[in-house]
């Protein structure tokens, strides 16, 4: 599935934002990710696995999640080491 495969390409998708920050923005392909994740194994850990590839490069990673308990939000919560 395209959006799941692209999630694995996190390093290629990062854009430098200056002052030592980088941004990985959402796009239209993310809209279909929820449906695709339903059929995947370890679906709640896909973001965590993708972020593990760049974890050593950053002191902090902020994940902005929608205010609903969707599969995408569950991925964000599973990838997080803390929640504010």
C-alpha positions, 0 to 999 in steps of 0.5 A: 500500500502506497501510504504505508510504504511511504511512511517507511521513507521518513528520512526522505520526507523530512524538510529542514525548517531552520534553527535545527528543526525539521518537519514531516508534514501530512499530505493527501496520501495520509487520508487513505492510510487509516483504511490501509492500516486496518489490514496490516500486521502491527498496524498500531506500531507503524509510525513507531517503526518508521520514526525509529529510523531517524530517532538518533538524529533528533533530541525531540519528536513532536507528533500532532494528533487529531482529537479522536481515537483513530488508527492514526492517533493510536499510531501517534500514541504508540510512537510517543514516549510521553503525552502532553 
